[in-house]
Amino acid sequence: MNRDEIELIRERLLHLQADLQAVDETSQEAGKTVELDQSRVGRLTRMDAIQAQQMAQETARRRHHQRLMIEGALRRIDSGEYGYCFVCGEEIDARRLSVDPTVTRCITCVEE
């Protein structure tokens, strides 16, 4: 990959990172503890709230994982190691990186 392509990927990664941060800020409320006051909320409503809370927590966990992947890709760009497979050291196809700029393995190593 040439330097211009890598800079485009850096911009894309920074944009994804900002989007994830914005989503995190707007979804803080959904992961809060569910109140179990039986006098105010019915059993089914509490069950729905608990399920929604668990789904929100899992979604937050996935966003956190994605942010870590983005940070890793940005570090690899800065160090000059971006675009090379962690396993075999070969260059990762640009088409693969265009689909997911955070990948760390070439298609051959993923399929093994």
Secondary structure by P-SEA (a helix, b strand, c coil): ccaaaaaaaaaaaaaaaaaaaaaaaaacccccccccccccccaaaaaaaaaaaaaaaaaaaaaaaaaaaaaaaaaaaaaccccccccccccccaaaaaaccccccccccccc
